[in-house]
Amino acid sequence: MLVVLSPTVILLITSGADVGVSVSGIAGPTGGTSEKPIGTVYVSANVKNVAVTKKHLFEGDRHSIRMQSAEKALSLVHELVNNSSL
């Protein structure tokens, strides 16, 4: 999970932004393993140095997995922003 969290921290430090988000995973159609099957996606958001990373197991084709990942990323940012004093 550190692989997906680190970019959000670096983004905030280097850019001065208040919000950072990153996504990493396996959307397919190849690349899955028994430990990390296709659809395994980590989403990380960092709002004013409050960071949350969540693991998701999505189903569907590559396009569907990418869309679900983007939706979860935006949802996580929204959740963190609503709970901060931005």
Secondary structure, DSSP 8 states (H G I E B T S, - for coil): -HHHHHHHHHHHHHH--SEEEEEEE--SSS---SSS-TTEEEEEEEETTEEEEEEEE--S-HHHHHHHHHHHHHHHHHHHHHTS--
